[in-house]
Amino acid sequence: MKQKREDVRNVAIIAHVDHGKTTLVDELLKQSGVFRENQEVAERVMDSNDIERERGITILAKNTAVTYKNTKINIIDTPGHADFGGEVERVLKMVNGVILVVDAFEGPMPQTKFVLRKALELKLPVIVCVNKIDRPEARPEQVVDEVLELFLDLEADDAQLDCPFVFASAKTGSATLNLTVKNKDMKPLFDTILDYIPAPEGDPDAGTQVLISTIDYNEYVGRIGVGKVDNGRIAVNQDIVLCNAHDPEKQKKVKISKLYEFDGLNKVDVKEAGIGSIVAISGIADIHIGDTLCSPDNIAPIPFQKISEPTIAMHFMVNDSPLAGQEGKYVTSRHIRDRLFKELNTDVSLRVEETDSADSFKVSGRGELHLSVLIENMRREGFEFAVSKAEVLYKTDENGKKLEPMELTYIDVPEEFSGVVIEKLSMRKGELRNMGAGTGGYTRLEFSIPSRGLIGYRGDFMTDTKGNGIMNSVFDGYGPYKGDIQYRKQGSLIAFENGETITYGLFNAQERGTLFIGAGVKVYSGMVIGSNGRGEDIEVNVCKKKQLTNTRSSGADEALRLVPPRIMSLEQCLDFIDTDELLEVTPKSLRIRKKILDPTLRKRAAMKK
């Protein structure tokens, strides 16, 4: 017999990047009394990892819980980037409703549409929270209309269209149901959650069923499965069977050794949990996302949605440059292999495959950002390795035709730059689907473009729009192969010999193009030290000293002025490298190099092509 559990609410917070989800969760935690009055609380307390804090993005879904009016509200903060969309889809299986956060100036954006569609398909009730109403250019009334239009576009049913709107400023910690009424706290939002999000229901007397929706990993206890109790109860020391809807063969007897519930930011040990509770379970070594824990007398796995396939791949390999092993702590293929396979514990959208060479691994992910976050994490942990240019993963259809991943890309640019953006994307096989007026004098362009056409484009885009453009893309299935694309117009400036750079040599080289390094930097033959304005690669001698003889005075031309080098971030380096180049990644440096360092062998390989 199904029952409702009135003292629990499970809700996920979904939104486009940067619309203020994590800050909103901060305020809900603060105002529900999770922290002591005098406790020091970091901003965006849910973004626990360094990269999340620096970039201001959420990468992994996080669980937390607050208590309001004797009701426990489990809140899940989800990522907004398309690369981490797989996280969002699975988390929605754990909740009974969502809070959709929309910026009061930007309005609904591509990712808003993507996450909202998932919620509506699962028939979840939606509370719309229009955030940042304290922004000077905020336009909350128009945003409400835009959100309702989006609901209609996505064919929401009448109950979903009748959703409540809450206006909030997460920064000042206030929410209101009516724009004319000023309020000082988040109470209206809390009350709306209790009134509008249904209580979880299930049969407390049936056999246990818990679907694992996310995996956490901890050095001390190993894998931790997080999921919601759908039916029955789950208790410590209970015998349980692990099964999976997509893999009928899998049935494994295990024992629950530790059980936790969430309270604020902590996991609290509990002896047992009933329907509707979100629990974390440790002590099961090979627990995976999508597994169901059932009681042995009633084995019934819960169906779940398959994890999105990766669309892009890179090779991670042992660094074999002349400077290898000088800056990294972990440099061997065994170190790199163990670290990549460990990443699979928490990141389900990642694939790692061994290749013919023992020193190289093929790593596939959801996008460039997904893989660059992994590279950045590894270099901070002291790893040294090399990576190749990102390539897309192709498929073939039943007629043997080649298919490639496509993206829908939405671009907002000031009007004067729209011409150059359309021209560049057309060269990269993009098709302009739609063009209209955006907000605040911007033009909104909508393209369908192969994923590989966007690889390496972000840097150009920022230069072409003088930093004023906004670009968002969403994966849009596989389409027919569109033909070859030329990635890069400029060639590379390549160091001619091993040594240290000297101003005199650099001064002569800088006439050829843009340099990436300054004086006093170690270089080796075959290392890329700059980009050439023309299309060909040029070797330059940047370690060249000036010959001093009687006829040349040492001070005649001392004032050699060097143009400051262009310092590139990890993303810019990954964008810049071409198919015959590698990026050498160490904890201290990023160096671009040719795959074949020897100039003669390199020329031979080019002639064979």
MARKE-608332 format. One line per field, with one value per residue (C-alpha): residue number from 1; residue in one letter; x, y, z. Coordinates in Angstrom, 3 decimals. Layout:
REM MARKE-608332
resi = (NUM/...) .
resn = (a/...) .
u = (X/...) .
v = (Y/...) .
w = (Z/...) .
END
This chain:
REM MARKE-608332
resi = (1/2/3/4/5/6/7/8/9/10/11/12/13/14/15/16/17/18/19/20/21/22/23/24/25/26/27/28/29/30/31/32/33/34/35/36/37/38/39/40/41/42/43/44/45/46/47/48/49/50/51/52/53/54/55/56/57/58/59/60/61/62/63/64/65/66/67/68/69/70/71/72/73/74/75/76/77/78/79/80/81/82/83/84/85/86/87/88/89/90/91/92/93/94/95/96/97/98/99/100/101/102/103/104/105/106/107/108/109/110/111/112/113/114/115/116/117/118/119/120/121/122/123/124/125/126/127/128/129/130/131/132/133/134/135/136/137/138/139/140/141/142/143/144/145/146/147/148/149/150/151/152/153/154/155/156/157/158/159/160/161/162/163/164/165/166/167/168/169/170/171/172/173/174/175/176/177/178/179/180/181/182/183/184/185/186/187/188/189/190/191/192/193/194/195/196/197/198/199/200/201/202/203/204/205/206/207/208/209/210/211/212/213/214/215/216/217/218/219/220/221/222/223/224/225/226/227/228/229/230/231/232/233/234/235/236/237/238/239/240/241/242/243/244/245/246/247/248/249/250/251/252/253/254/255/256/257/258/259/260/261/262/263/264/265/266/267/268/269/270/271/272/273/274/275/276/277/278/279/280/281/282/283/284/285/286/287/288/289/290/291/292/293/294/295/296/297/298/299/300/301/302/303/304/305/306/307/308/309/310/311/312/313/314/315/316/317/318/319/320/321/322/323/324/325/326/327/328/329/330/331/332/333/334/335/336/337/338/339/340/341/342/343/344/345/346/347/348/349/350/351/352/353/354/355/356/357/358/359/360/361/362/363/364/365/366/367/368/369/370/371/372/373/374/375/376/377/378/379/380/381/382/383/384/385/386/387/388/389/390/391/392/393/394/395/396/397/398/399/400/401/402/403/404/405/406/407/408/409/410/411/412/413/414/415/416/417/418/419/420/421/422/423/424/425/426/427/428/429/430/431/432/433/434/435/436/437/438/439/440/441/442/443/444/445/446/447/448/449/450/451/452/453/454/455/456/457/458/459/460/461/462/463/464/465/466/467/468/469/470/471/472/473/474/475/476/477/478/479/480/481/482/483/484/485/486/487/488/489/490/491/492/493/494/495/496/497/498/499/500/501/502/503/504/505/506/507/508/509/510/511/512/513/514/515/516/517/518/519/520/521/522/523/524/525/526/527/528/529/530/531/532/533/534/535/536/537/538/539/540/541/542/543/544/545/546/547/548/549/550/551/552/553/554/555/556/557/558/559/560/561/562/563/564/565/566/567/568/569/570/571/572/573/574/575/576/577/578/579/580/581/582/583/584/585/586/587/588/589/590/591/592/593/594/595/596/597/598/599/600/601/602/603/604/605/606/607/608/609) .
resn = (m/k/q/k/r/e/d/v/r/n/v/a/i/i/a/h/v/d/h/g/k/t/t/l/v/d/e/l/l/k/q/s/g/v/f/r/e/n/q/e/v/a/e/r/v/m/d/s/n/d/i/e/r/e/r/g/i/t/i/l/a/k/n/t/a/v/t/y/k/n/t/k/i/n/i/i/d/t/p/g/h/a/d/f/g/g/e/v/e/r/v/l/k/m/v/n/g/v/i/l/v/v/d/a/f/e/g/p/m/p/q/t/k/f/v/l/r/k/a/l/e/l/k/l/p/v/i/v/c/v/n/k/i/d/r/p/e/a/r/p/e/q/v/v/d/e/v/l/e/l/f/l/d/l/e/a/d/d/a/q/l/d/c/p/f/v/f/a/s/a/k/t/g/s/a/t/l/n/l/t/v/k/n/k/d/m/k/p/l/f/d/t/i/l/d/y/i/p/a/p/e/g/d/p/d/a/g/t/q/v/l/i/s/t/i/d/y/n/e/y/v/g/r/i/g/v/g/k/v/d/n/g/r/i/a/v/n/q/d/i/v/l/c/n/a/h/d/p/e/k/q/k/k/v/k/i/s/k/l/y/e/f/d/g/l/n/k/v/d/v/k/e/a/g/i/g/s/i/v/a/i/s/g/i/a/d/i/h/i/g/d/t/l/c/s/p/d/n/i/a/p/i/p/f/q/k/i/s/e/p/t/i/a/m/h/f/m/v/n/d/s/p/l/a/g/q/e/g/k/y/v/t/s/r/h/i/r/d/r/l/f/k/e/l/n/t/d/v/s/l/r/v/e/e/t/d/s/a/d/s/f/k/v/s/g/r/g/e/l/h/l/s/v/l/i/e/n/m/r/r/e/g/f/e/f/a/v/s/k/a/e/v/l/y/k/t/d/e/n/g/k/k/l/e/p/m/e/l/t/y/i/d/v/p/e/e/f/s/g/v/v/i/e/k/l/s/m/r/k/g/e/l/r/n/m/g/a/g/t/g/g/y/t/r/l/e/f/s/i/p/s/r/g/l/i/g/y/r/g/d/f/m/t/d/t/k/g/n/g/i/m/n/s/v/f/d/g/y/g/p/y/k/g/d/i/q/y/r/k/q/g/s/l/i/a/f/e/n/g/e/t/i/t/y/g/l/f/n/a/q/e/r/g/t/l/f/i/g/a/g/v/k/v/y/s/g/m/v/i/g/s/n/g/r/g/e/d/i/e/v/n/v/c/k/k/k/q/l/t/n/t/r/s/s/g/a/d/e/a/l/r/l/v/p/p/r/i/m/s/l/e/q/c/l/d/f/i/d/t/d/e/l/l/e/v/t/p/k/s/l/r/i/r/k/k/i/l/d/p/t/l/r/k/r/a/a/m/k/k) .
u = (0.000/1.564/1.918/3.172/5.922/4.992/8.121/10.461/10.796/13.360/14.194/16.908/18.087/18.592/19.694/21.970/25.607/26.052/22.426/23.128/22.181/25.045/24.700/20.991/21.766/24.200/21.395/18.956/21.618/22.369/18.750/17.694/20.181/22.671/25.596/26.199/25.773/29.532/30.657/32.937/31.259/32.992/31.062/29.543/30.186/28.879/31.637/34.188/36.921/39.565/38.726/35.032/35.926/38.331/36.144/32.899/31.315/29.777/31.154/29.705/26.166/26.182/23.709/22.718/19.726/18.001/15.149/12.288/9.078/9.950/10.257/13.560/14.286/16.950/18.502/20.695/22.811/23.468/25.996/24.907/27.461/26.453/29.606/28.277/24.669/24.860/25.028/21.750/19.729/20.447/19.926/16.351/15.480/16.009/13.696/9.957/10.278/12.759/13.554/14.415/16.656/16.595/18.624/16.354/18.362/19.514/16.256/16.086/19.295/20.080/21.034/17.866/15.921/18.003/17.615/13.962/13.067/14.500/12.422/9.180/9.687/9.836/6.562/8.219/6.535/8.637/9.038/10.496/12.878/13.733/17.091/19.285/16.315/18.718/20.688/20.340/19.213/16.915/13.628/11.760/8.282/9.542/11.573/8.393/6.769/9.856/9.828/6.135/6.846/9.607/7.142/4.763/7.593/8.439/4.775/4.305/0.945/-1.587/-0.448/3.149/2.131/0.412/3.752/4.531/7.047/9.348/11.481/14.790/18.127/20.397/23.151/21.121/19.354/15.786/12.805/9.284/6.188/5.221/7.621/5.890/6.454/9.997/11.081/14.178/14.526/14.022/10.784/8.560/10.799/10.815/7.013/6.565/8.720/6.562/3.286/4.089/6.648/4.846/6.006/7.785/5.605/6.284/5.253/6.969/5.993/7.236/10.714/13.610/14.340/17.043/18.221/21.812/21.894/25.327/28.635/30.944/34.491/36.518/40.117/39.231/35.963/36.144/32.988/29.870/26.521/23.888/20.227/16.627/14.711/11.755/10.102/10.581/13.327/17.080/19.124/22.710/23.766/20.853/21.482/20.797/21.032/22.703/20.979/20.706/17.859/20.254/22.232/19.862/22.831/24.097/22.893/25.241/24.644/26.133/25.781/25.123/27.998/27.412/24.436/24.355/21.786/22.625/22.282/23.546/26.978/27.634/26.875/25.308/25.422/21.951/20.869/17.995/16.060/12.519/10.810/11.720/15.030/18.132/20.893/24.593/25.847/29.479/31.176/30.052/33.128/31.645/28.522/27.708/25.290/21.991/22.305/19.282/19.593/16.724/15.792/16.665/13.031/11.894/14.475/13.068/15.592/14.337/14.788/16.962/18.126/21.363/24.396/25.162/27.875/31.162/31.589/35.236/38.542/42.192/45.277/47.069/50.638/53.923/55.967/59.061/60.440/64.063/62.780/60.711/60.653/62.123/58.988/56.452/56.208/54.276/55.627/55.439/52.731/51.683/51.062/49.034/47.058/46.152/45.091/42.860/41.167/40.629/38.802/36.274/35.137/33.361/33.057/30.583/30.648/34.363/35.835/39.471/40.844/44.295/45.922/48.505/51.220/51.689/52.536/49.344/45.679/42.611/40.371/36.880/34.571/31.576/33.461/36.641/35.760/35.126/38.595/40.429/39.122/40.611/43.959/44.043/43.249/46.013/48.687/47.828/48.287/51.858/51.382/53.440/52.212/51.429/48.035/47.062/44.541/40.915/39.204/35.524/34.222/32.535/29.828/28.550/24.868/23.364/24.245/27.892/27.723/29.982/28.155/29.603/28.376/26.508/25.926/23.305/25.203/23.595/25.644/24.851/27.059/26.865/25.511/28.774/30.476/27.747/29.217/32.648/31.133/28.867/31.811/34.113/31.475/30.451/34.095/33.837/30.761/28.236/24.724/22.902/19.438/18.074/18.977/17.053/17.363/18.552/18.430/20.323/21.428/22.779/22.032/21.116/22.505/21.572/23.857/23.898/27.569/29.705/31.369/34.800/34.014/33.906/37.222/39.717/37.175/36.645/39.896/39.141/35.609/36.827/39.288/36.738/34.083/36.598/35.503/31.837/30.349/28.545/28.592/26.636/26.280/24.192/24.850/22.315/22.774/24.716/24.409/26.005/29.735/30.152/33.573/37.045/37.653/40.906/41.527/44.241/45.406/48.732/51.809/54.080/57.432/59.619/62.776/65.825/68.037/68.079/69.103/67.899/66.245/68.235/66.898/68.988/67.571/64.015/64.300/65.010/62.247/59.485/59.326/58.033/54.962/53.710/55.951/54.644/57.789/60.197/63.968/65.666/63.269/64.480/63.534/64.326/64.444/60.901/59.202/56.642/57.560/55.130/52.654/53.601/51.365/51.616/50.421/53.760/55.945/59.293/62.293/63.935/67.084/66.063/69.206/71.455/73.991/75.479/79.076/81.359/84.494/86.773/84.749/81.410/81.135/79.179/76.940/75.930/72.477/71.754/68.154/66.567/62.885/60.900/57.157/55.633/54.951/51.403/50.876/48.332/46.014/45.420/42.225/43.975/46.827/44.371/42.598/45.835/47.555/47.211/46.875/50.674/51.400/51.197/50.764/53.284/51.600/53.595/52.710/54.721/54.619/52.567/54.719/53.480/55.662/55.646/54.899/58.113/60.894/63.638/63.369/64.497/62.070/59.341/59.868/59.828/56.530/55.026/56.143/54.565/51.241) .
v = (0.000/3.315/6.032/9.618/10.651/14.209/15.123/14.940/16.907/16.071/18.863/19.563/23.018/23.326/26.286/27.611/28.347/31.374/32.033/31.638/28.076/27.508/30.924/30.241/26.945/28.856/31.130/28.258/26.591/29.790/30.692/27.234/27.456/24.854/27.073/28.569/32.345/32.941/30.232/31.305/30.219/30.298/31.701/29.030/26.479/23.627/24.040/22.046/21.459/24.076/24.245/24.713/27.668/29.336/29.044/29.612/26.513/23.417/20.178/17.471/17.323/17.886/16.763/18.726/18.897/21.566/21.373/23.882/23.671/20.091/18.992/17.758/19.254/17.348/19.759/18.706/21.383/20.396/21.574/24.002/23.245/21.042/18.941/17.830/17.373/13.653/14.509/16.453/13.801/11.155/13.334/14.107/10.463/11.107/14.090/14.864/18.383/20.983/24.648/26.252/29.280/31.945/35.153/38.232/39.927/37.109/35.149/31.528/30.373/27.201/25.148/26.269/24.665/21.479/20.869/21.967/19.528/16.668/17.704/18.044/14.643/13.074/14.923/16.754/19.884/23.030/26.100/28.976/31.185/34.443/35.263/38.419/40.836/43.292/43.687/47.265/46.089/43.317/42.834/40.208/40.717/40.062/37.066/35.512/35.761/34.255/31.322/30.648/30.720/28.174/25.948/26.125/25.341/22.236/21.171/21.334/20.101/22.380/21.440/22.301/25.596/26.596/26.751/29.265/32.079/33.232/36.370/36.238/37.845/35.062/37.599/39.584/36.453/37.565/36.155/37.397/36.173/39.670/42.238/45.142/43.574/43.787/40.947/40.246/36.462/33.251/32.197/32.587/30.128/27.625/27.832/27.370/24.211/22.733/23.677/22.805/19.969/16.668/14.486/11.290/8.197/4.479/1.273/0.987/-2.683/-3.840/-5.196/-2.718/-0.785/1.896/3.234/4.552/7.909/9.304/7.915/9.637/8.465/8.718/7.562/5.855/4.048/3.697/4.076/5.563/5.098/7.832/7.175/7.458/4.761/4.081/1.260/-0.562/0.258/-0.063/-0.854/-1.471/-5.170/-5.947/-8.574/-7.053/-7.968/-5.621/-5.730/-3.549/-2.942/-2.745/-5.835/-8.688/-11.027/-8.887/-10.141/-9.947/-10.543/-7.813/-6.495/-2.883/-1.957/1.808/4.019/7.831/10.577/14.190/16.979/20.389/19.727/16.598/12.931/11.557/7.864/6.307/2.767/2.623/4.805/4.673/5.668/9.053/9.340/10.124/7.890/7.278/3.695/2.689/-0.680/-2.081/-2.189/-2.441/-0.311/1.643/4.321/2.753/-0.225/-1.035/-2.458/-4.937/-7.343/-10.955/-12.102/-9.458/-8.732/-5.911/-3.451/0.081/1.214/4.300/6.375/5.369/7.578/9.932/8.629/10.565/12.603/13.638/11.850/12.681/10.547/10.880/9.641/9.450/12.613/11.783/15.272/16.200/18.002/15.026/14.119/17.383/18.983/16.203/13.790/11.044/10.431/6.714/5.022/3.050/6.251/7.754/4.540/4.158/7.793/7.629/4.432/5.954/8.856/6.351/5.774/9.121/10.310/8.123/10.017/9.287/6.321/5.170/2.628/1.108/1.431/-0.591/1.356/0.760/4.445/5.910/5.859/6.986/9.095/10.020/12.583/14.858/17.927/19.979/21.457/17.992/16.776/20.009/19.863/16.344/17.536/20.494/18.251/15.840/18.479/19.938/16.510/16.398/14.409/15.031/13.763/14.785/15.061/15.112/17.335/16.538/14.506/13.710/10.138/9.057/6.428/4.630/4.058/0.839/1.870/2.329/6.146/8.099/10.068/12.728/14.483/17.756/20.693/23.407/26.602/29.803/32.963/36.438/39.159/42.921/43.600/44.778/41.412/39.122/39.173/37.893/35.174/33.912/33.885/31.954/29.377/28.812/27.950/25.400/23.805/25.585/26.244/29.369/28.223/31.392/35.026/37.454/40.406/39.421/41.599/44.859/45.545/42.031/39.753/36.135/33.620/29.944/27.462/23.736/22.790/19.614/19.285/19.289/22.668/24.145/22.593/25.421/28.105/29.696/31.689/33.119/33.914/35.977/37.868/38.463/39.814/41.768/39.708/40.758/37.554/34.815/31.318/28.301/24.918/21.806/18.333/17.586/13.924/12.478/13.725/12.901/13.721/17.251/17.036/18.203/21.326/23.259/24.030/26.605/29.251/30.031/27.837/27.306/28.843/25.905/26.020/24.902/23.522/22.620/25.407/28.532/31.435/34.644/38.126/38.500/35.308/36.146/39.667/38.221/35.615/38.009/39.569/36.212/36.015/35.977/34.451/32.335/32.569/35.195/35.150/32.663/29.781/26.231/25.022/21.974/21.185/20.610/22.689/25.230/28.678/30.862/31.118/32.241/34.736/32.663/29.112/27.282/26.116/27.909/26.850/29.701/29.852/31.529/30.475/32.508/34.806/37.900/37.440/40.024/40.982/44.021/45.665/45.285/47.284/45.479/48.473/49.651/48.156/47.235/48.384/45.326/45.613/42.398/42.358/40.715/37.027/35.686/33.575/30.827/29.078/25.322/25.763/28.095/25.599/22.748/24.984/25.978/22.601/20.978/17.309/16.828/18.467/17.515/19.529/18.680/19.184/19.411/20.892/24.026/24.404/23.912/23.366/22.824/20.537/18.654/14.912/14.235/16.330/15.560/18.087/15.635/12.905/15.522/16.683/13.072/12.402/15.566/14.513/11.047/12.742) .
w = (0.000/-1.097/1.535/1.491/3.843/4.825/6.816/3.772/0.510/-2.208/-4.636/-7.249/-8.269/-12.034/-14.169/-16.883/-15.982/-13.719/-12.902/-9.188/-8.168/-5.760/-4.103/-3.619/-1.857/0.406/1.562/2.150/4.324/6.247/6.916/8.027/10.887/9.612/10.593/14.053/14.368/14.564/12.130/9.277/6.046/2.673/-0.279/-2.572/0.159/-2.042/-4.653/-2.749/-5.268/-6.155/-9.851/-9.071/-6.834/-9.278/-12.333/-10.425/-11.944/-10.414/-11.856/-9.618/-8.240/-4.458/-1.811/1.261/3.558/5.671/8.166/8.005/10.046/11.127/7.507/6.115/2.690/0.704/-1.819/-4.738/-6.421/-10.058/-12.688/-15.426/-18.171/-21.114/-20.589/-17.214/-18.373/-17.615/-13.907/-14.066/-15.894/-13.294/-10.241/-11.335/-10.645/-6.910/-6.500/-6.554/-7.942/-9.179/-8.617/-11.949/-11.385/-14.118/-14.199/-14.029/-16.797/-19.122/-19.016/-20.209/-21.948/-24.001/-20.971/-19.137/-21.958/-21.846/-18.083/-18.027/-20.831/-18.750/-15.719/-17.720/-19.378/-15.921/-15.065/-12.168/-10.760/-11.265/-9.044/-11.074/-9.100/-10.896/-9.314/-9.238/-9.103/-7.447/-10.711/-11.991/-15.467/-14.154/-16.070/-14.008/-15.583/-19.126/-17.907/-16.452/-19.908/-21.566/-19.121/-19.789/-23.548/-22.977/-21.065/-24.039/-26.475/-24.454/-24.404/-20.630/-19.341/-17.588/-14.085/-14.972/-16.623/-13.408/-11.604/-8.835/-9.482/-6.663/-7.085/-5.250/-4.752/-3.519/-2.899/-0.355/0.884/0.226/-1.688/-2.396/-4.218/-5.268/-6.728/-4.963/-1.537/-0.185/2.085/4.184/4.098/2.119/3.892/0.794/-1.086/1.800/2.094/-1.668/-1.533/1.261/-0.455/-4.039/-4.103/-3.391/-0.511/-1.618/-1.680/-1.587/0.099/3.504/3.852/0.435/-0.300/-0.261/-3.478/-3.695/-7.087/-7.015/-8.839/-8.003/-6.829/-4.389/-3.717/-0.558/0.003/3.285/2.548/-1.261/-3.343/-1.776/-3.553/-3.158/-3.911/-2.749/-0.874/-3.223/-1.285/2.006/4.504/4.392/7.516/8.588/8.425/6.104/3.397/0.001/-3.693/-6.184/-9.617/-12.733/-15.216/-18.209/-17.180/-16.165/-15.538/-12.669/-9.271/-6.374/-2.671/-0.467/3.080/4.096/6.416/6.776/6.090/6.139/5.669/4.804/7.338/6.269/4.761/6.792/6.391/9.585/10.524/10.727/11.637/9.148/6.668/5.263/2.011/0.535/2.411/0.376/1.717/1.148/1.385/1.774/1.900/-1.479/-3.691/-7.195/-6.822/-10.007/-11.122/-12.166/-9.814/-7.648/-4.139/-3.516/-0.762/-1.697/-1.689/-4.205/-6.922/-9.063/-10.576/-11.245/-14.892/-15.352/-18.210/-19.920/-19.413/-22.341/-24.622/-24.905/-28.107/-27.987/-27.300/-26.545/-26.077/-22.737/-23.016/-21.164/-21.659/-23.763/-24.420/-23.599/-20.469/-19.278/-15.600/-14.322/-12.872/-12.247/-9.342/-11.196/-14.688/-15.568/-17.612/-14.530/-12.549/-15.410/-15.947/-12.251/-12.005/-15.114/-13.965/-10.522/-12.172/-13.544/-9.939/-9.818/-13.415/-15.286/-18.596/-18.988/-20.882/-20.650/-23.136/-23.451/-26.890/-28.856/-27.063/-23.336/-22.895/-24.357/-23.244/-25.145/-22.908/-24.144/-22.570/-23.138/-24.352/-24.191/-20.794/-19.345/-20.390/-19.553/-15.965/-15.670/-17.120/-14.720/-11.722/-12.691/-13.111/-9.702/-8.160/-9.549/-12.757/-15.886/-19.261/-22.843/-24.555/-28.229/-29.977/-29.170/-31.903/-32.210/-32.055/-35.300/-35.771/-38.885/-39.692/-41.084/-44.674/-43.721/-43.906/-41.540/-38.819/-36.555/-33.373/-34.012/-31.680/-31.501/-30.768/-29.554/-29.896/-28.552/-30.056/-30.549/-34.043/-35.600/-34.958/-36.300/-39.853/-38.843/-36.582/-39.385/-41.807/-39.438/-38.466/-42.100/-42.864/-40.027/-41.666/-39.431/-40.777/-39.635/-38.551/-37.050/-36.495/-34.347/-32.007/-28.526/-25.401/-24.948/-28.550/-29.052/-32.011/-31.274/-33.823/-33.813/-35.608/-36.231/-36.418/-36.183/-32.747/-34.393/-35.941/-32.437/-31.362/-31.137/-32.043/-28.610/-28.720/-32.180/-31.055/-28.109/-30.330/-33.118/-30.733/-28.596/-25.601/-25.885/-27.294/-25.367/-26.816/-25.542/-27.148/-26.529/-27.976/-30.708/-31.681/-34.613/-38.198/-41.600/-41.923/-43.266/-44.970/-43.992/-41.932/-41.848/-38.174/-38.177/-40.610/-38.893/-38.868/-35.867/-34.978/-33.911/-31.798/-33.759/-30.951/-27.261/-24.891/-23.136/-24.956/-25.347/-26.074/-29.230/-30.776/-29.696/-31.132/-34.589/-34.220/-33.188/-36.665/-37.916/-35.676/-32.088/-29.423/-26.533/-24.379/-23.071/-22.443/-20.100/-20.827/-21.502/-24.997/-27.113/-30.814/-32.091/-29.377/-30.616/-29.283/-31.219/-34.071/-37.556/-39.349/-42.551/-43.045/-42.869/-39.984/-39.607/-37.533/-35.639/-33.555/-30.297/-28.398/-30.714/-29.032/-30.639/-31.763/-30.141/-32.141/-32.254/-34.975/-33.157/-29.967/-27.267/-26.551/-30.040/-30.061/-26.482/-26.455/-28.030/-27.259/-26.971/-27.469/-24.354/-25.130/-25.379/-22.252/-22.958/-20.541/-20.663/-22.735/-25.182/-25.620/-26.258/-28.763/-30.501/-31.004/-34.401/-35.271/-35.601/-32.250/-28.576/-25.399/-22.694/-19.304/-16.068/-12.649/-13.548/-17.336/-20.459/-23.563/-27.098/-29.244/-32.507/-32.265/-34.236/-32.700/-35.251/-38.145/-40.871/-39.801/-39.523/-43.133/-44.338/-42.575/-44.100/-47.610/-47.186/-46.470) .
END
